[in-house]
Amino acid sequence: MATGGSSTQDDQRVVLLGKIGAGKSSLANRILGREIFKTDEIGLCMRRQGEHAGRKLTVVDTPGWDRVSVQRTPERIKQEIIRSATLCLPGPHALLLVLPISMHDQIPSANEIKSASHHVALLSHRAWRHTIVLFVCKDEMDTSAIDQQVQGAKKLIDKCEGRYFILHNDSDVTALLQKIEDMVEENCGDFLIPQVSYEESEKRMQRIANQIGMHEKRVEELEQLYRGKCEKMELDFREQLGKLEQEINDYKSGGTMKRRSSSEFLPPNMAETSQGGAAVQHQDSVKEMVAENEAIHTMRRDEVMPILRYYSKRFGVVMMGFIGALVGSIVGATDGVQGSAVGVISGSTIGVLLAILYIRATRFGLGGGRVPFFVEGGNQTSIRSDSSCSSKSAEKCKKQ
């Protein structure tokens, strides 16, 4: 993580860096369009806010460093340079490395370039991604002189990924702010996180990464333990299943036969034999009793059914006579009591005759019917019928 999150372009945060006498405070006043930075104040960072061409700006001016060596710069100046990034939280969008140039100035020496590089690195190696080398012309310069100055600072420009800007006069401030905005867009709106916050966030991220690693390790251990238990349970289950299948196969194939074959070599047990005979006798007696009960029920049914059939016919004759008498009395009631009496006698006689004729017609019409009659034998009275018996051979049927 080299930079911070995106921020709105409406508020640009800029930090000015440079050696002693580079003209940073004057540049800050030119950017904000008014005299708010004191050029004679040294040793401390200063922050001011303002607007330029509709853009809200926060500008931080830093104390200058020694132009030859970083070792010659006082420690408090170094700490102020480091602190400058914290004065425009959450972090500056741009660092302007100010290099003053003029027709009479020499090309920056190697020590000056090295000193500038070391001082910028105080803000961390991430600072170069947000840095622009700014050449500020103190007087009128031709193009060749400017090109010589630019070539002399080529190492710094390369560290800034080729970003630099030449400020001739105040009219170029708008173009400078546009240059800053373009760099911010290239960085996807990121800004430079102060080193203190960056280190704290790195520690926090490391703690989170360690916690995630511990959690993943614990999850892996639990998964291994779970897989081990599952495998053990599966092995136990298969073992128990195999034993059960073996017992079933032994029982189906050899278990009963082995017991039977071993019993063949034993002498017969007399007690068991006698008990078996008694059991057989008991079963036979039970069967005999059941057979006798069935025979009795069959005999009673054979005795009762003919009687019912016999008396049902006579009952039918009586009922027909009764119905005929009732009908005759109703019909003869028109002639008075005498007519009713005659109707009763006539109706009952006709009903009885019709019933007898119906019985006779049914008996002979069915063929295979049976003529009911009584046979006196001993103390029992049974009813017999035989369709083969005729009226002429009644005596013969009775003897049967």
LUMMARRO-612081 format. One record per residue (C-alpha): residue number from 0; x, y, z. Coordinates in Angstrom, 3 decimals, always signed. Each point is the difference from the previous one (the first is absolute). Example, Ala and Ser with C-alpha at 12.3 -4.5 7.8 and 13.67 -1.06 7.14 Angstrom:
2
<rec num="0" X="+12.300" Y="-4.500" Z="+7.800"/>
<rec num="1" X="+1.370" Y="+3.440" Z="-0.660"/>
***
This chain:
400
<rec num="0" X="+0.000" Y="+0.000" Z="+0.000"/>
<rec num="1" X="+1.788" Y="+3.101" Z="-1.197"/>
<rec num="2" X="-2.726" Y="+2.602" Z="+0.021"/>
<rec num="3" X="-3.294" Y="+0.875" Z="+1.556"/>
<rec num="4" X="-3.559" Y="-0.080" Z="-1.255"/>
<rec num="5" X="-1.479" Y="+2.298" Z="-2.594"/>
<rec num="6" X="-1.023" Y="+3.543" Z="+0.848"/>
<rec num="7" X="-1.970" Y="+2.684" Z="-1.728"/>
<rec num="8" X="+1.828" Y="+2.225" Z="-2.509"/>
<rec num="9" X="-1.754" Y="+3.087" Z="+1.372"/>
<rec num="10" X="+2.430" Y="+0.048" Z="+2.921"/>
<rec num="11" X="+3.642" Y="-0.308" Z="-1.018"/>
<rec num="12" X="+2.566" Y="-0.425" Z="+2.760"/>
<rec num="13" X="+3.534" Y="+1.056" Z="-0.952"/>
<rec num="14" X="+3.309" Y="-0.107" Z="+1.918"/>
<rec num="15" X="+2.941" Y="+2.152" Z="-1.142"/>
<rec num="16" X="+3.516" Y="-1.448" Z="+0.421"/>
<rec num="17" X="+3.397" Y="+1.498" Z="-0.753"/>
<rec num="18" X="+3.325" Y="+1.255" Z="+1.239"/>
<rec num="19" X="+0.571" Y="+3.150" Z="+1.987"/>
<rec num="20" X="-0.758" Y="+3.054" Z="-2.136"/>
<rec num="21" X="-1.834" Y="-1.939" Z="-2.733"/>
<rec num="22" X="-2.908" Y="+2.470" Z="+0.154"/>
<rec num="23" X="-2.651" Y="-2.422" Z="+1.371"/>
<rec num="24" X="-1.842" Y="+2.656" Z="+2.031"/>
<rec num="25" X="-0.152" Y="+2.363" Z="-2.961"/>
<rec num="26" X="-1.297" Y="-2.819" Z="-2.171"/>
<rec num="27" X="-2.699" Y="-0.781" Z="+2.575"/>
<rec num="28" X="-1.162" Y="+3.607" Z="-0.073"/>
<rec num="29" X="-0.094" Y="-0.053" Z="-3.814"/>
<rec num="30" X="-2.076" Y="-3.212" Z="+0.044"/>
<rec num="31" X="-2.527" Y="+1.360" Z="+2.517"/>
<rec num="32" X="+0.021" Y="+3.439" Z="-1.635"/>
<rec num="33" X="+0.777" Y="+2.002" Z="+3.158"/>
<rec num="34" X="+2.754" Y="+0.668" Z="+2.466"/>
<rec num="35" X="-0.744" Y="-2.354" Z="+2.892"/>
<rec num="36" X="+3.345" Y="-1.776" Z="+0.440"/>
<rec num="37" X="+2.819" Y="+1.887" Z="+1.660"/>
<rec num="38" X="+3.229" Y="-0.493" Z="-1.858"/>
<rec num="39" X="+2.140" Y="+0.795" Z="+3.015"/>
<rec num="40" X="-1.444" Y="-2.800" Z="+2.175"/>
<rec num="41" X="+2.231" Y="-3.004" Z="+0.097"/>
<rec num="42" X="+0.226" Y="-3.269" Z="+1.870"/>
<rec num="43" X="-3.729" Y="-0.857" Z="+0.115"/>
<rec num="44" X="-2.634" Y="-1.318" Z="-2.361"/>
<rec num="45" X="-2.876" Y="+2.304" Z="-0.838"/>
<rec num="46" X="-3.415" Y="-0.855" Z="-1.424"/>
<rec num="47" X="-2.344" Y="+2.342" Z="-1.792"/>
<rec num="48" X="-3.255" Y="-0.497" Z="-1.916"/>
<rec num="49" X="-1.490" Y="+1.950" Z="-2.871"/>
<rec num="50" X="-1.466" Y="-0.190" Z="-3.509"/>
<rec num="51" X="+1.312" Y="+0.365" Z="-3.508"/>
<rec num="52" X="-2.164" Y="-0.151" Z="-3.116"/>
<rec num="53" X="-2.807" Y="-1.631" Z="+1.935"/>
<rec num="54" X="+2.234" Y="-2.651" Z="+1.576"/>
<rec num="55" X="+0.268" Y="-0.296" Z="+3.758"/>
<rec num="56" X="+3.636" Y="-0.282" Z="+0.996"/>
<rec num="57" X="+1.908" Y="-0.965" Z="+3.115"/>
<rec num="58" X="+3.665" Y="+0.952" Z="-0.260"/>
<rec num="59" X="+2.696" Y="-1.029" Z="+2.509"/>
<rec num="60" X="+3.331" Y="+1.803" Z="-0.045"/>
<rec num="61" X="+2.990" Y="-1.863" Z="+1.488"/>
<rec num="62" X="+3.338" Y="+1.273" Z="+1.322"/>
<rec num="63" X="+2.893" Y="-0.263" Z="-2.437"/>
<rec num="64" X="+2.708" Y="-2.610" Z="+0.224"/>
<rec num="65" X="+3.716" Y="+0.215" Z="-0.546"/>
<rec num="66" X="+0.701" Y="+0.033" Z="-3.710"/>
<rec num="67" X="+3.135" Y="-2.161" Z="+0.177"/>
<rec num="68" X="-0.583" Y="-2.843" Z="+2.497"/>
<rec num="69" X="-2.841" Y="-1.417" Z="+2.016"/>
<rec num="70" X="+2.386" Y="-0.567" Z="+2.892"/>
<rec num="71" X="+0.487" Y="+3.748" Z="+0.313"/>
<rec num="72" X="-3.745" Y="+0.625" Z="+0.327"/>
<rec num="73" X="-1.054" Y="+0.357" Z="+3.659"/>
<rec num="74" X="-2.072" Y="-2.813" Z="+1.438"/>
<rec num="75" X="-2.877" Y="+2.317" Z="+0.868"/>
<rec num="76" X="-0.210" Y="+1.042" Z="-3.653"/>
<rec num="77" X="-0.149" Y="-3.617" Z="-1.047"/>
<rec num="78" X="-2.824" Y="-0.627" Z="+2.500"/>
<rec num="79" X="-1.873" Y="+3.017" Z="-1.323"/>
<rec num="80" X="+0.297" Y="-1.338" Z="-3.534"/>
<rec num="81" X="-1.402" Y="-3.353" Z="+1.186"/>
<rec num="82" X="-2.773" Y="+1.796" Z="+1.920"/>
<rec num="83" X="-1.071" Y="+2.007" Z="-3.048"/>
<rec num="84" X="-2.019" Y="-2.919" Z="-1.406"/>
<rec num="85" X="-2.072" Y="-0.145" Z="+3.196"/>
<rec num="86" X="-1.046" Y="+3.671" Z="-0.266"/>
<rec num="87" X="-2.296" Y="-0.686" Z="-2.958"/>
<rec num="88" X="-1.748" Y="-3.178" Z="+1.026"/>
<rec num="89" X="-0.815" Y="-2.520" Z="-1.164"/>
<rec num="90" X="+3.071" Y="+0.689" Z="-2.159"/>
<rec num="91" X="+1.338" Y="+2.269" Z="-2.758"/>
<rec num="92" X="-0.940" Y="-0.538" Z="-3.624"/>
<rec num="93" X="+3.225" Y="+1.525" Z="-1.287"/>
<rec num="94" X="+3.543" Y="+0.752" Z="+1.135"/>
<rec num="95" X="+1.622" Y="+2.870" Z="-1.930"/>
<rec num="96" X="+3.796" Y="-0.260" Z="+0.026"/>
<rec num="97" X="+0.957" Y="+3.633" Z="-0.648"/>
<rec num="98" X="+3.207" Y="+0.623" Z="-1.970"/>
<rec num="99" X="+0.671" Y="+3.724" Z="-0.695"/>
<rec num="100" X="+1.783" Y="+0.721" Z="-3.296"/>
<rec num="101" X="+1.334" Y="+3.117" Z="-1.710"/>
<rec num="102" X="+2.294" Y="+1.034" Z="-2.765"/>
<rec num="103" X="+2.860" Y="+0.467" Z="+2.456"/>
<rec num="104" X="-0.481" Y="-3.182" Z="+2.035"/>
<rec num="105" X="+2.103" Y="-2.994" Z="-0.673"/>
<rec num="106" X="-1.413" Y="-3.420" Z="-0.720"/>
<rec num="107" X="-0.847" Y="-1.806" Z="+3.290"/>
<rec num="108" X="+2.987" Y="-1.925" Z="+1.263"/>
<rec num="109" X="-0.066" Y="-3.692" Z="+0.761"/>
<rec num="110" X="+0.045" Y="+0.744" Z="+3.739"/>
<rec num="111" X="-3.000" Y="+2.274" Z="-0.333"/>
<rec num="112" X="-1.914" Y="-2.677" Z="-1.923"/>
<rec num="113" X="+1.019" Y="-2.626" Z="+2.545"/>
<rec num="114" X="-0.971" Y="+2.218" Z="+2.949"/>
<rec num="115" X="-3.418" Y="+0.738" Z="-1.535"/>
<rec num="116" X="-0.556" Y="-3.712" Z="-0.617"/>
<rec num="117" X="+0.855" Y="-0.894" Z="+3.594"/>
<rec num="118" X="-2.252" Y="+2.678" Z="+1.469"/>
<rec num="119" X="-2.986" Y="-1.066" Z="-2.096"/>
<rec num="120" X="+0.639" Y="-3.589" Z="+1.082"/>
<rec num="121" X="-0.588" Y="+1.121" Z="+3.605"/>
<rec num="122" X="-3.703" Y="-0.156" Z="-0.883"/>
<rec num="123" X="+0.534" Y="-3.657" Z="-1.099"/>
<rec num="124" X="+0.799" Y="-1.539" Z="-3.345"/>
<rec num="125" X="-3.714" Y="+0.257" Z="-0.838"/>
<rec num="126" X="+0.322" Y="+3.784" Z="-0.261"/>
<rec num="127" X="+1.505" Y="-0.087" Z="-3.513"/>
<rec num="128" X="-3.290" Y="-1.234" Z="-1.455"/>
<rec num="129" X="-1.591" Y="+3.311" Z="+1.061"/>
<rec num="130" X="+2.923" Y="+2.341" Z="-0.723"/>
<rec num="131" X="+0.425" Y="+2.548" Z="-2.826"/>
<rec num="132" X="+3.320" Y="+1.765" Z="-0.621"/>
<rec num="133" X="-0.883" Y="+3.681" Z="-0.264"/>
<rec num="134" X="+2.500" Y="+2.325" Z="-1.729"/>
<rec num="135" X="-0.704" Y="+3.590" Z="+1.060"/>
<rec num="136" X="+1.538" Y="+2.592" Z="-2.321"/>
<rec num="137" X="+1.243" Y="+2.998" Z="+1.949"/>
<rec num="138" X="+0.532" Y="+2.013" Z="-3.171"/>
<rec num="139" X="-0.440" Y="-0.188" Z="-3.725"/>
<rec num="140" X="+1.709" Y="-3.073" Z="-1.397"/>
<rec num="141" X="+0.381" Y="-1.356" Z="-3.466"/>
<rec num="142" X="-0.960" Y="-3.534" Z="-0.880"/>
<rec num="143" X="+3.563" Y="-1.338" Z="-0.203"/>
<rec num="144" X="+0.833" Y="+1.164" Z="+3.518"/>
<rec num="145" X="-3.154" Y="-1.585" Z="+1.350"/>
<rec num="146" X="+0.777" Y="-3.247" Z="-1.789"/>
<rec num="147" X="+3.461" Y="-0.072" Z="+1.613"/>
<rec num="148" X="-1.554" Y="+0.359" Z="+3.448"/>
<rec num="149" X="-2.500" Y="-2.716" Z="-0.765"/>
<rec num="150" X="+2.739" Y="-2.371" Z="-1.180"/>
<rec num="151" X="+1.977" Y="+0.733" Z="+3.171"/>
<rec num="152" X="-2.965" Y="-1.187" Z="+2.126"/>
<rec num="153" X="-0.701" Y="-3.039" Z="-2.178"/>
<rec num="154" X="+0.586" Y="-2.462" Z="+2.872"/>
<rec num="155" X="-2.653" Y="+1.710" Z="+2.102"/>
<rec num="156" X="-2.395" Y="+0.126" Z="-2.944"/>
<rec num="157" X="+0.498" Y="-3.734" Z="-0.633"/>
<rec num="158" X="-0.880" Y="-0.743" Z="+3.632"/>
<rec num="159" X="-3.217" Y="+1.979" Z="-0.570"/>
<rec num="160" X="-0.825" Y="-2.166" Z="-3.022"/>
<rec num="161" X="+0.872" Y="+2.869" Z="-2.387"/>
<rec num="162" X="-2.283" Y="+2.609" Z="+1.589"/>
<rec num="163" X="+1.250" Y="+3.609" Z="+0.085"/>
<rec num="164" X="-1.393" Y="+3.495" Z="-0.603"/>
<rec num="165" X="+1.593" Y="+3.362" Z="-0.880"/>
<rec num="166" X="-1.604" Y="+3.008" Z="+1.713"/>
<rec num="167" X="+0.882" Y="+3.216" Z="-1.884"/>
<rec num="168" X="-2.453" Y="+2.395" Z="+1.638"/>
<rec num="169" X="-3.294" Y="+0.206" Z="+1.892"/>
<rec num="170" X="-2.032" Y="-0.797" Z="-3.087"/>
<rec num="171" X="+1.415" Y="-3.512" Z="+0.055"/>
<rec num="172" X="-1.520" Y="-0.800" Z="+3.438"/>
<rec num="173" X="-3.251" Y="-1.215" Z="-1.556"/>
<rec num="174" X="+1.940" Y="-2.326" Z="-2.290"/>
<rec num="175" X="+1.982" Y="-1.243" Z="+3.036"/>
<rec num="176" X="-3.193" Y="-0.846" Z="+1.884"/>
<rec num="177" X="-1.258" Y="-1.816" Z="-3.094"/>
<rec num="178" X="+3.269" Y="-1.957" Z="-0.063"/>
<rec num="179" X="-0.610" Y="-1.003" Z="+3.627"/>
<rec num="180" X="-3.548" Y="-1.024" Z="-0.818"/>
<rec num="181" X="+1.187" Y="-2.150" Z="-2.911"/>
<rec num="182" X="+2.480" Y="-1.774" Z="+2.290"/>
<rec num="183" X="-2.711" Y="-0.682" Z="+2.554"/>
<rec num="184" X="-2.162" Y="-1.525" Z="-2.727"/>
<rec num="185" X="+2.909" Y="-2.198" Z="-1.083"/>
<rec num="186" X="+0.246" Y="-1.158" Z="+3.615"/>
<rec num="187" X="-3.751" Y="-0.730" Z="-0.024"/>
<rec num="188" X="-0.633" Y="+2.738" Z="+2.549"/>
<rec num="189" X="+2.491" Y="-1.408" Z="+2.501"/>
<rec num="190" X="+1.991" Y="+2.161" Z="+2.381"/>
<rec num="191" X="+3.116" Y="-0.473" Z="+2.098"/>
<rec num="192" X="-0.718" Y="-1.504" Z="+3.399"/>
<rec num="193" X="+2.292" Y="+1.427" Z="+2.700"/>
<rec num="194" X="+2.664" Y="-2.452" Z="+1.056"/>
<rec num="195" X="-1.256" Y="-0.192" Z="+3.571"/>
<rec num="196" X="-3.518" Y="-0.902" Z="-1.139"/>
<rec num="197" X="+1.398" Y="-2.315" Z="-2.634"/>
<rec num="198" X="+2.082" Y="-1.938" Z="+2.526"/>
<rec num="199" X="-2.964" Y="-0.231" Z="+2.351"/>
<rec num="200" X="-2.246" Y="-1.249" Z="-2.792"/>
<rec num="201" X="+2.690" Y="-2.481" Z="-1.034"/>
<rec num="202" X="+0.172" Y="-1.333" Z="+3.559"/>
<rec num="203" X="-3.775" Y="-0.218" Z="+0.101"/>
<rec num="204" X="-0.064" Y="-1.815" Z="-3.333"/>
<rec num="205" X="+2.714" Y="-2.341" Z="+1.233"/>
<rec num="206" X="-2.013" Y="-0.781" Z="+3.123"/>
<rec num="207" X="-3.054" Y="-0.641" Z="-2.119"/>
<rec num="208" X="+2.034" Y="-2.202" Z="-2.339"/>
<rec num="209" X="+1.354" Y="-1.921" Z="+2.984"/>
<rec num="210" X="-3.501" Y="-0.460" Z="+1.371"/>
<rec num="211" X="-1.209" Y="-1.180" Z="-3.395"/>
<rec num="212" X="+2.945" Y="-2.403" Z="-0.189"/>
<rec num="213" X="-0.750" Y="-1.358" Z="+3.466"/>
<rec num="214" X="-3.654" Y="-0.341" Z="-0.893"/>
<rec num="215" X="+0.806" Y="-1.821" Z="-3.232"/>
<rec num="216" X="+2.419" Y="-2.270" Z="+1.859"/>
<rec num="217" X="-2.647" Y="-0.757" Z="+2.619"/>
<rec num="218" X="-2.549" Y="-0.690" Z="-2.718"/>
<rec num="219" X="+2.445" Y="-2.359" Z="-1.707"/>
<rec num="220" X="+0.664" Y="-1.811" Z="+3.291"/>
<rec num="221" X="-3.736" Y="-0.368" Z="+0.629"/>
<rec num="222" X="-0.518" Y="-1.275" Z="-3.540"/>
<rec num="223" X="+2.751" Y="-2.589" Z="+0.460"/>
<rec num="224" X="-1.466" Y="-1.052" Z="+3.344"/>
<rec num="225" X="-3.452" Y="-0.245" Z="-1.531"/>
<rec num="226" X="+1.280" Y="-2.027" Z="-2.957"/>
<rec num="227" X="+1.840" Y="-2.317" Z="+2.397"/>
<rec num="228" X="-3.123" Y="-0.572" Z="+2.069"/>
<rec num="229" X="-2.089" Y="-0.578" Z="-3.106"/>
<rec num="230" X="+2.506" Y="-2.517" Z="-1.351"/>
<rec num="231" X="+0.105" Y="-1.813" Z="+3.349"/>
<rec num="232" X="-3.800" Y="-0.092" Z="+0.193"/>
<rec num="233" X="-0.160" Y="-1.308" Z="-3.560"/>
<rec num="234" X="+2.550" Y="-2.739" Z="+0.761"/>
<rec num="235" X="-1.886" Y="-1.002" Z="+3.171"/>
<rec num="236" X="-3.247" Y="-0.053" Z="-1.928"/>
<rec num="237" X="+1.458" Y="-2.133" Z="-2.775"/>
<rec num="238" X="+1.485" Y="-2.373" Z="+2.573"/>
<rec num="239" X="-3.297" Y="-0.373" Z="+1.822"/>
<rec num="240" X="-1.820" Y="-0.414" Z="-3.307"/>
<rec num="241" X="+2.450" Y="-2.695" Z="-1.084"/>
<rec num="242" X="-0.475" Y="-1.891" Z="+3.263"/>
<rec num="243" X="-3.760" Y="+0.227" Z="-0.331"/>
<rec num="244" X="+0.079" Y="-1.229" Z="-3.610"/>
<rec num="245" X="+2.281" Y="-2.870" Z="+1.020"/>
<rec num="246" X="-2.360" Y="-1.012" Z="+2.796"/>
<rec num="247" X="-2.954" Y="+0.119" Z="-2.405"/>
<rec num="248" X="+1.850" Y="-2.097" Z="-2.576"/>
<rec num="249" X="+1.068" Y="-2.516" Z="+2.664"/>
<rec num="250" X="-3.548" Y="-0.247" Z="+1.235"/>
<rec num="251" X="-1.410" Y="-0.476" Z="-3.516"/>
<rec num="252" X="+2.611" Y="-2.431" Z="-1.280"/>
<rec num="253" X="+1.674" Y="-1.960" Z="+2.764"/>
<rec num="254" X="-1.257" Y="+0.858" Z="+3.429"/>
<rec num="255" X="-3.163" Y="-2.155" Z="+0.047"/>
<rec num="256" X="+1.593" Y="-2.866" Z="-1.897"/>
<rec num="257" X="+2.899" Y="-0.175" Z="+2.434"/>
<rec num="258" X="-2.324" Y="-0.205" Z="+2.957"/>
<rec num="259" X="-2.070" Y="-2.651" Z="-1.745"/>
<rec num="260" X="+2.974" Y="-2.137" Z="-0.996"/>
<rec num="261" X="+1.416" Y="+0.098" Z="+3.525"/>
<rec num="262" X="-3.285" Y="-1.177" Z="+1.459"/>
<rec num="263" X="-0.005" Y="-3.060" Z="-2.224"/>
<rec num="264" X="+2.869" Y="-1.512" Z="+1.947"/>
<rec num="265" X="-1.786" Y="+0.280" Z="+3.364"/>
<rec num="266" X="-1.981" Y="-2.984" Z="+1.419"/>
<rec num="267" X="-3.776" Y="+0.411" Z="+0.092"/>
<rec num="268" X="-1.451" Y="+1.515" Z="+3.157"/>
<rec num="269" X="-2.831" Y="-2.187" Z="+1.352"/>
<rec num="270" X="-1.573" Y="+2.826" Z="+1.943"/>
<rec num="271" X="-0.164" Y="+2.147" Z="-3.086"/>
<rec num="272" X="-1.424" Y="-2.951" Z="-1.981"/>
<rec num="273" X="-2.775" Y="-0.637" Z="+2.530"/>
<rec num="274" X="-0.807" Y="+3.696" Z="+0.134"/>
<rec num="275" X="-0.200" Y="+0.096" Z="-3.782"/>
<rec num="276" X="-2.402" Y="-2.994" Z="-0.055"/>
<rec num="277" X="-2.226" Y="+1.622" Z="+2.587"/>
<rec num="278" X="-0.107" Y="+3.147" Z="-2.035"/>
<rec num="279" X="-0.986" Y="-1.977" Z="-3.097"/>
<rec num="280" X="-2.754" Y="-1.792" Z="+1.898"/>
<rec num="281" X="-1.287" Y="+3.294" Z="+1.339"/>
<rec num="282" X="-0.133" Y="+1.440" Z="-3.519"/>
<rec num="283" X="-1.900" Y="-3.077" Z="-1.247"/>
<rec num="284" X="-2.551" Y="+0.282" Z="+2.795"/>
<rec num="285" X="-0.537" Y="+3.650" Z="-0.766"/>
<rec num="286" X="-0.540" Y="-0.800" Z="-3.661"/>
<rec num="287" X="-2.537" Y="-2.701" Z="+0.920"/>
<rec num="288" X="-1.927" Y="+2.415" Z="+2.222"/>
<rec num="289" X="-0.100" Y="+2.595" Z="-2.769"/>
<rec num="290" X="-1.214" Y="-2.619" Z="-2.487"/>
<rec num="291" X="-2.748" Y="-1.133" Z="+2.405"/>
<rec num="292" X="-1.177" Y="+3.582" Z="+0.527"/>
<rec num="293" X="-0.136" Y="+0.554" Z="-3.744"/>
<rec num="294" X="-1.977" Y="-3.230" Z="-0.467"/>
<rec num="295" X="-2.501" Y="+1.019" Z="+2.689"/>
<rec num="296" X="-0.503" Y="+3.417" Z="-1.562"/>
<rec num="297" X="-0.448" Y="-1.581" Z="-3.423"/>
<rec num="298" X="-2.548" Y="-2.513" Z="+1.354"/>
<rec num="299" X="-1.987" Y="+2.705" Z="+1.768"/>
<rec num="300" X="-0.031" Y="+2.100" Z="-3.127"/>
<rec num="301" X="-1.191" Y="-2.954" Z="-2.081"/>
<rec num="302" X="-2.779" Y="-0.658" Z="+2.535"/>
<rec num="303" X="-1.183" Y="+3.566" Z="+0.380"/>
<rec num="304" X="-0.020" Y="+1.150" Z="-3.610"/>
<rec num="305" X="-2.587" Y="-2.572" Z="-1.293"/>
<rec num="306" X="-2.289" Y="+0.837" Z="+2.899"/>
<rec num="307" X="+0.204" Y="+3.684" Z="-0.816"/>
<rec num="308" X="-0.684" Y="-0.661" Z="-3.648"/>
<rec num="309" X="-2.975" Y="-2.260" Z="+0.877"/>
<rec num="310" X="-1.707" Y="+2.422" Z="+2.406"/>
<rec num="311" X="+0.701" Y="+2.988" Z="-2.174"/>
<rec num="312" X="-2.222" Y="-1.499" Z="-2.699"/>
<rec num="313" X="-2.871" Y="-0.610" Z="+2.405"/>
<rec num="314" X="+0.404" Y="+3.415" Z="+1.462"/>
<rec num="315" X="-0.278" Y="+1.367" Z="-3.516"/>
<rec num="316" X="-3.271" Y="-1.906" Z="-0.519"/>
<rec num="317" X="-1.450" Y="+1.446" Z="+3.205"/>
<rec num="318" X="+1.072" Y="+3.500" Z="-0.918"/>
<rec num="319" X="-1.531" Y="-0.283" Z="-3.482"/>
<rec num="320" X="-3.269" Y="-1.188" Z="+1.569"/>
<rec num="321" X="+0.026" Y="+2.903" Z="+2.441"/>
<rec num="322" X="+0.684" Y="+2.519" Z="-2.736"/>
<rec num="323" X="-2.746" Y="-1.542" Z="-2.166"/>
<rec num="324" X="-2.476" Y="+0.209" Z="+2.897"/>
<rec num="325" X="+0.918" Y="+3.622" Z="+0.606"/>
<rec num="326" X="-0.429" Y="+0.879" Z="-3.644"/>
<rec num="327" X="-3.318" Y="-1.908" Z="-0.213"/>
<rec num="328" X="-1.429" Y="+1.721" Z="+3.068"/>
<rec num="329" X="+0.858" Y="+3.378" Z="-1.447"/>
<rec num="330" X="-1.519" Y="-0.841" Z="-3.360"/>
<rec num="331" X="-3.171" Y="-1.571" Z="+1.510"/>
<rec num="332" X="-0.526" Y="+2.848" Z="+2.437"/>
<rec num="333" X="-2.144" Y="+1.719" Z="-2.624"/>
<rec num="334" X="-2.692" Y="-2.686" Z="+0.542"/>
<rec num="335" X="-0.032" Y="+0.292" Z="+3.758"/>
<rec num="336" X="+1.021" Y="-2.455" Z="+2.673"/>
<rec num="337" X="-1.115" Y="-2.996" Z="-1.987"/>
<rec num="338" X="+2.046" Y="+1.199" Z="-2.962"/>
<rec num="339" X="+3.050" Y="+0.454" Z="+2.221"/>
<rec num="340" X="-0.327" Y="-3.530" Z="+1.406"/>
<rec num="341" X="-0.311" Y="-1.465" Z="-3.449"/>
<rec num="342" X="+2.990" Y="+2.119" Z="-1.121"/>
<rec num="343" X="+2.108" Y="-1.254" Z="+2.905"/>
<rec num="344" X="-0.756" Y="-3.641" Z="-0.737"/>
<rec num="345" X="+0.459" Y="+0.429" Z="-3.722"/>
<rec num="346" X="+3.155" Y="+2.068" Z="+0.282"/>
<rec num="347" X="+1.672" Y="-2.332" Z="+2.496"/>
<rec num="348" X="-0.863" Y="-3.032" Z="-2.094"/>
<rec num="349" X="+1.307" Y="+1.581" Z="-3.158"/>
<rec num="350" X="+3.213" Y="+1.157" Z="+1.804"/>
<rec num="351" X="+0.702" Y="-3.482" Z="+1.384"/>
<rec num="352" X="-0.620" Y="-1.609" Z="-3.387"/>
<rec num="353" X="+2.284" Y="+2.502" Z="-1.718"/>
<rec num="354" X="+2.725" Y="-0.637" Z="+2.558"/>
<rec num="355" X="-0.249" Y="-3.777" Z="-0.440"/>
<rec num="356" X="+0.018" Y="+0.295" Z="-3.765"/>
<rec num="357" X="+3.051" Y="+2.304" Z="+0.154"/>
<rec num="358" X="+1.861" Y="-2.452" Z="+2.211"/>
<rec num="359" X="-0.847" Y="-2.961" Z="-2.239"/>
<rec num="360" X="+0.880" Y="+1.938" Z="-3.146"/>
<rec num="361" X="+3.347" Y="+1.052" Z="+1.470"/>
<rec num="362" X="+0.835" Y="-3.537" Z="+1.142"/>
<rec num="363" X="-0.679" Y="-1.694" Z="-3.337"/>
<rec num="364" X="+1.115" Y="+2.935" Z="-2.181"/>
<rec num="365" X="+3.540" Y="+0.143" Z="+1.391"/>
<rec num="366" X="+0.678" Y="-3.694" Z="-0.569"/>
<rec num="367" X="+2.551" Y="-1.111" Z="+2.591"/>
<rec num="368" X="-2.196" Y="+1.492" Z="+2.646"/>
<rec num="369" X="-0.765" Y="-1.979" Z="+3.123"/>
<rec num="370" X="-3.340" Y="-1.081" Z="+1.476"/>
<rec num="371" X="+0.002" Y="+0.567" Z="+3.728"/>
<rec num="372" X="-1.377" Y="-2.750" Z="+2.259"/>
<rec num="373" X="+0.620" Y="-1.354" Z="+3.489"/>
<rec num="374" X="+1.864" Y="-3.170" Z="+0.838"/>
<rec num="375" X="-0.497" Y="-1.332" Z="+3.465"/>
<rec num="376" X="+3.105" Y="-1.684" Z="+1.204"/>
<rec num="377" X="+0.666" Y="-0.779" Z="+3.643"/>
<rec num="378" X="-0.250" Y="+3.119" Z="+2.157"/>
<rec num="379" X="+0.961" Y="+2.361" Z="-2.842"/>
<rec num="380" X="-2.246" Y="+1.498" Z="-2.685"/>
<rec num="381" X="+1.821" Y="+0.869" Z="-3.198"/>
<rec num="382" X="-1.258" Y="+1.486" Z="-3.291"/>
<rec num="383" X="+1.022" Y="-1.667" Z="-3.233"/>
<rec num="384" X="-0.707" Y="+0.909" Z="-3.600"/>
<rec num="385" X="+0.941" Y="-1.581" Z="-3.270"/>
<rec num="386" X="-0.801" Y="+1.327" Z="-3.439"/>
<rec num="387" X="+0.124" Y="-3.511" Z="-1.433"/>
<rec num="388" X="-2.966" Y="-1.119" Z="+2.105"/>
<rec num="389" X="-3.415" Y="+0.209" Z="-1.647"/>
<rec num="390" X="-3.424" Y="-0.192" Z="+1.532"/>
<rec num="391" X="-0.327" Y="-3.694" Z="-0.895"/>
<rec num="392" X="+3.316" Y="-0.916" Z="+1.723"/>
<rec num="393" X="-0.470" Y="+2.010" Z="+3.227"/>
<rec num="394" X="+0.083" Y="-3.127" Z="+2.121"/>
<rec num="395" X="+3.302" Y="-1.000" Z="-1.551"/>
<rec num="396" X="+1.475" Y="+3.461" Z="+0.676"/>
<rec num="397" X="-1.153" Y="-0.161" Z="+3.596"/>
<rec num="398" X="+1.819" Y="-3.309" Z="+0.442"/>
<rec num="399" X="+3.141" Y="+1.678" Z="-1.274"/>
***
